[in-house]
Amino acid sequence: MKYKLNSKQNFYYLRAILGLGVYTRDEINSLGYQKKKRIIKVHRKATVAIEKLKQQRLHAMSSAILSVLFNKGKMFEDLTCNLYVTFEDVPSINMSDKNLGISKDDILECLLEHGVLGPNFLKLE
C-alpha cells in the first residue's frame, strides 16, 4: 500500500465512501441537521468520483481488448473513439473494484484529486 492511514484518516475515508452508514441509528439521530447534510453531500461527491474512476478503468480495459481484436484499425477507431464522449450518460458499473483492478490507494488518490477528502487529509493525526 502506498498510503498508511491512521484511525482518524480511515474514519473520514470510510465516511466519505459509506456516508451515514458509518454511524449507528442512535448516532444518526443525535447528529445535527447541517452535519448530516454535509456528510450526505461528501458521500454523493465521493460516489460520483469513484464511478468516474470505474468508468475510466473499464474504458481502458475494453480499449485494450478491442485493440487486440481489431489491431487498431478503422473498426477499432470507430468503436473506441465515440465510445464514451461524456461519462455522465453511462449507466453505473456493477463490477467489483477487484475485477477492475482498483485498489484502496487508487480510490484514495481519486478522492484526493476530486477534492472530496480535502487538501490536508494526509496530514491529519
Secondary structure, 3 states (H helix, E strand, C coil): CCCCCCHHHHHHHHHHHHHHHHCCHHHHHHCCHHHHHHHHHHHHHHHHHHHHHHHHHHHHHHHHHHHHHHCCCHHHHHHHHCCCCCCCCCCCCCCCHHHHCCCHHHHHHHHHHCCCCCCCHHHCC
